């Protein structure tokens, strides 16, 4: 029986999980989804995820693919998986694709969104879904600084230190950084060809430091030129971060 290659889109609230990637000693999105596929198809399967999201990070649109000899049609797969999966993970779409398709290696880029709540009082219904930052943000200063981080740069200063040891290089291209306000919420949307470990969270932390006057545009230029982590800002909490879209 020939194998099918299924391309699947899902969304998840990552608050209860230790990231996407399977862990030996902690609950992950990958393990939860693979176990659901095993229940549905009767076969143990390894899925290829488009990205490794960190503990507590969410996804509005996360792509994975896997090979299966199951004959379950795509609409049946969606309905079946959504019956089995916990309430914080949902399958959005499923399609049969060419055998060569790989969710991670075929990705041309990703869009992340970081959500900030600037209301004086925290919103209890957005706990672990947005950063509560009860101060006014200087959006003009942040937009000006964000422009410096667009383009192709060495983002070594915007990467978790331990992660750099396993990388060939830390050069990435940021296509755009948009900052949108809607009432008490500010969304920072970052698009790029790929991202280093904690890169988006450090970009957001740097923009917050710019707003506060703790960093200058010169610091950003120095961070990109020298790779000095101290020139960039803090790493903000994971709960406000969403993988918004995967580009193919």
Backbone torsions as a table, in degrees:
resi	resn	phi	psi	omega
1	UNK	NA	131.0	-176.5
2	UNK	-73.8	147.9	179.3
3	UNK	-83.5	143.4	173.5
4	UNK	-103.8	147.7	174.6
5	UNK	-109.2	112.3	-177.5
6	UNK	-102.1	130.1	174.8
7	UNK	-101.3	120.7	-172.3
8	UNK	-123.9	136.5	172.4
9	UNK	-107.3	135.6	176.3
10	UNK	-138.1	164.4	171.5
11	UNK	-126.1	152.9	177.5
12	UNK	-154.4	148.9	170.0
13	UNK	-92.9	112.2	-171.6
14	UNK	-86.7	7.3	-173.1
15	UNK	-57.9	-34.3	-175.0
16	UNK	-95.7	6.8	-172.8
17	UNK	-122.5	152.5	176.5
18	UNK	-91.9	55.8	177.9
19	UNK	82.8	-178.2	-179.8
20	UNK	-73.9	-47.7	-166.3
21	UNK	-68.9	139.5	179.5
22	UNK	-55.6	134.8	178.4
23	UNK	-119.9	151.9	-179.8
24	UNK	-76.1	-24.2	-172.0
25	UNK	-132.1	19.1	-177.9
26	UNK	-151.9	157.1	-178.2
27	UNK	-75.5	129.1	180.0
28	UNK	-128.7	161.3	175.9
29	UNK	-63.5	-45.6	-177.6
30	UNK	-56.5	-49.6	-179.0
31	UNK	-60.7	-43.5	-178.2
32	UNK	-62.3	-42.8	-179.6
33	UNK	-70.2	-43.3	179.9
34	UNK	-62.5	-37.8	177.7
35	UNK	-66.4	-37.1	177.8
36	UNK	-66.8	-40.6	177.9
37	UNK	-62.7	-39.2	179.1
38	UNK	-63.0	-39.7	177.9
39	UNK	-64.9	-42.7	-175.3
40	UNK	-71.8	-42.2	-172.7
41	UNK	-101.6	-17.0	-177.3
42	UNK	79.8	9.8	-178.2
43	UNK	-130.3	137.0	174.4
44	UNK	-72.3	132.8	-173.7
45	UNK	-136.1	144.5	171.1
46	UNK	-105.7	126.2	179.9
47	UNK	-96.8	148.2	175.4
48	UNK	-99.7	113.1	179.9
49	UNK	-87.9	152.5	-179.0
50	UNK	-75.2	-16.2	-173.7
51	UNK	-162.4	162.8	174.0
52	UNK	-107.6	93.7	177.9
53	UNK	-79.4	147.6	-176.6
54	UNK	-78.9	171.1	174.2
55	UNK	-52.1	129.1	174.7
56	UNK	82.2	-3.4	179.9
57	UNK	-87.2	146.5	-175.7
58	UNK	-106.6	168.9	174.6
59	UNK	-140.2	129.2	172.6
60	UNK	-87.2	-30.0	-179.6
61	UNK	-149.8	102.1	-178.8
62	UNK	-119.0	130.3	-177.6
63	UNK	-102.8	137.3	167.9
64	UNK	-140.3	159.4	174.5
65	UNK	-133.1	157.4	175.0
66	UNK	-156.6	155.6	179.0
67	UNK	-96.9	138.0	-179.3
68	UNK	-150.0	148.6	172.2
69	UNK	-99.5	7.6	177.2
70	UNK	-66.6	141.1	179.5
71	UNK	-95.6	6.5	-179.4
72	UNK	-58.2	125.1	178.6
73	UNK	-65.0	159.7	-174.1
74	UNK	-59.4	-41.5	-179.9
75	UNK	-67.6	-33.3	175.8
76	UNK	-68.2	-35.8	177.4
77	UNK	-63.4	-44.7	-179.9
78	UNK	-60.3	-51.0	-177.4
79	UNK	-64.5	-43.6	-178.9
80	UNK	-63.9	-46.3	-179.6
81	UNK	-63.1	-41.6	-178.5
82	UNK	-69.6	-18.2	173.5
83	UNK	-77.9	-37.5	-175.1
84	UNK	-84.1	-40.3	-173.6
85	UNK	-66.3	153.3	173.9
86	UNK	-65.8	165.9	-172.3
87	UNK	-66.3	-15.6	-177.3
88	UNK	-96.2	9.7	173.6
89	UNK	-132.5	133.8	179.3
90	UNK	-135.2	135.7	172.9
91	UNK	-85.2	125.7	-175.8
92	UNK	-96.1	-39.6	-177.7
93	UNK	-157.0	161.8	178.9
94	UNK	-151.4	133.5	176.2
95	UNK	-145.7	150.0	176.2
96	UNK	-82.9	130.9	-175.9
97	UNK	-127.9	172.9	178.4
98	UNK	-56.5	147.3	-175.8
99	UNK	-57.8	-27.0	-174.7
100	UNK	-82.5	-11.1	-175.3
101	UNK	-65.3	134.7	176.4
102	UNK	-133.8	124.7	-172.7
103	UNK	-58.1	-35.8	-177.8
104	UNK	-85.8	-50.7	-171.7
105	UNK	-74.2	-21.6	179.3
106	UNK	-91.8	-2.8	180.0
107	UNK	-69.3	132.9	178.5
108	UNK	-93.9	-11.6	-179.6
109	UNK	166.0	175.1	-178.1
110	UNK	-140.3	156.3	174.3
111	UNK	-121.7	124.3	176.1
112	UNK	-112.1	150.3	174.3
113	UNK	-126.9	136.4	174.0
114	UNK	-117.1	127.3	-173.8
115	UNK	-105.6	128.6	-179.6
116	UNK	-122.4	131.1	175.6
117	UNK	-103.7	115.4	-176.3
118	UNK	-101.5	11.0	178.3
119	UNK	-64.8	149.2	-179.8
120	UNK	-58.9	-36.6	-178.3
121	UNK	-104.8	141.0	179.0
122	UNK	-68.6	148.8	177.2
123	UNK	-95.3	107.3	-175.0
124	UNK	-64.8	-23.0	-179.2
125	UNK	-80.6	-8.2	177.6
126	UNK	-111.3	16.3	178.6
127	UNK	-58.2	131.2	-176.8
128	UNK	67.1	9.5	178.2
129	UNK	-118.4	-9.8	177.3
130	UNK	-157.0	150.8	174.9
131	UNK	-79.2	125.2	174.6
132	UNK	-86.7	115.8	-178.1
133	UNK	-133.2	91.0	-168.5
134	UNK	-80.6	49.5	-179.9
135	UNK	-137.3	159.9	177.5
136	UNK	-75.5	132.3	176.0
137	UNK	-92.6	138.7	176.0
138	UNK	-87.1	88.2	-171.9
139	UNK	-63.1	-38.2	-179.2
140	UNK	-62.9	-44.2	177.7
141	UNK	-63.5	-40.2	-179.5
142	UNK	-66.0	-41.9	179.2
143	UNK	-63.9	-40.4	179.2
144	UNK	-64.0	-43.4	180.0
145	UNK	-69.1	-35.6	-178.8
146	UNK	-61.9	-34.2	-179.3
147	UNK	-60.4	-31.8	-179.2
148	UNK	-67.5	-25.7	-177.3
149	UNK	-91.6	-5.1	176.6
150	UNK	-80.5	150.8	-177.6
151	UNK	104.1	-171.6	-178.7
152	UNK	-94.8	119.2	-177.6
153	UNK	-142.3	165.5	168.4
154	UNK	-86.3	112.3	-175.4
155	UNK	-98.0	30.7	-179.1
156	UNK	-55.8	-34.8	-179.4
157	UNK	-73.1	-10.2	-177.1
158	UNK	-113.5	34.9	-176.5
159	UNK	-135.5	143.0	174.0
160	UNK	-58.9	130.2	-171.1
161	UNK	-54.6	-47.7	-176.1
162	UNK	-63.7	-29.1	-176.0
163	UNK	-71.5	-26.7	-174.9
164	UNK	-65.5	-27.5	-177.4
165	UNK	-62.7	-25.5	-174.9
166	UNK	-100.5	7.1	-175.9
167	UNK	-104.1	144.8	174.8
168	UNK	-70.3	-42.0	177.0
169	UNK	-155.1	167.9	-177.4
170	UNK	-119.2	21.7	177.2
171	UNK	-84.3	128.3	177.4
172	UNK	-140.0	161.1	177.3
173	UNK	-113.3	121.7	173.9
174	UNK	-97.6	118.1	-177.9
175	UNK	-74.2	-41.6	-177.1
176	UNK	-163.8	153.2	170.5
177	UNK	-131.4	112.8	179.6
178	UNK	-109.4	142.5	178.7
179	UNK	-121.9	116.4	-175.1
180	UNK	-120.9	134.1	178.2
181	UNK	-108.7	137.1	175.9
182	UNK	-142.6	95.7	-177.2
183	UNK	64.4	-126.6	-179.3
184	UNK	-81.4	0.6	-175.3
185	UNK	-111.8	137.8	174.2
186	UNK	-120.4	126.1	178.0
187	UNK	-107.9	128.8	173.9
188	UNK	-107.1	115.8	-173.9
189	UNK	-111.2	119.5	-175.1
190	UNK	-117.6	124.9	177.6
191	UNK	-116.1	138.8	180.0
192	UNK	-162.4	173.4	-179.0
193	UNK	-80.3	-15.6	178.7
194	UNK	176.6	161.0	-174.6
195	UNK	-136.2	143.0	176.3
196	UNK	-80.1	168.2	179.7
197	UNK	-62.0	121.7	-179.3
198	UNK	70.9	8.6	-174.1
199	UNK	-59.1	-47.0	-177.8
200	UNK	-67.0	-39.8	-179.7
201	UNK	-65.7	-32.3	177.3
202	UNK	-77.1	-36.9	174.5
203	UNK	-57.9	-47.1	-179.9
204	UNK	-63.7	-43.9	178.0
205	UNK	-61.0	-35.9	177.7
206	UNK	-66.8	-42.5	179.5
207	UNK	-66.0	-35.2	175.2
208	UNK	-65.9	-42.1	177.1
209	UNK	-63.3	-35.9	175.8
210	UNK	-61.7	-45.7	179.1
211	UNK	-59.9	-38.6	-177.4
212	UNK	-81.0	-10.4	-176.8
213	UNK	82.8	11.1	179.3
214	UNK	-83.1	-17.3	174.4
215	UNK	-135.4	155.7	178.1
216	UNK	-116.9	170.0	176.0
217	UNK	-61.8	-32.1	177.8
218	UNK	-62.7	-35.3	177.2
219	UNK	-63.6	-39.4	179.2
220	UNK	-64.7	-44.4	178.5
221	UNK	-59.5	-43.7	178.9
222	UNK	-63.7	-41.0	-179.9
223	UNK	-60.0	-43.1	-178.8
224	UNK	-72.0	-31.7	-178.4
225	UNK	-80.3	-36.9	-171.0
226	UNK	-106.9	-20.4	-175.4
227	UNK	76.6	12.4	-177.7
228	UNK	-76.3	112.2	-178.3
229	UNK	-58.0	-31.7	-176.6
230	UNK	-68.6	-19.1	179.2
231	UNK	-77.1	-22.0	179.4
232	UNK	-89.4	-173.7	-177.3
233	UNK	-97.6	-170.0	-178.9
234	UNK	-73.6	165.5	172.1
235	UNK	-91.5	111.6	-177.6
236	UNK	-73.8	164.6	-175.9
237	UNK	-62.5	150.0	-176.2
238	UNK	-71.7	-23.2	-171.3
239	UNK	-61.3	-21.2	-179.7
240	UNK	-90.1	-1.2	-172.6
241	UNK	-98.2	135.0	179.3
242	UNK	-130.7	131.7	165.0
243	UNK	-77.2	111.4	-170.0
244	UNK	-86.6	-39.0	-171.2
245	UNK	-162.3	143.7	174.5
246	UNK	-111.9	132.7	-175.3
247	UNK	-100.7	129.4	178.5
248	UNK	-124.5	NA	NA
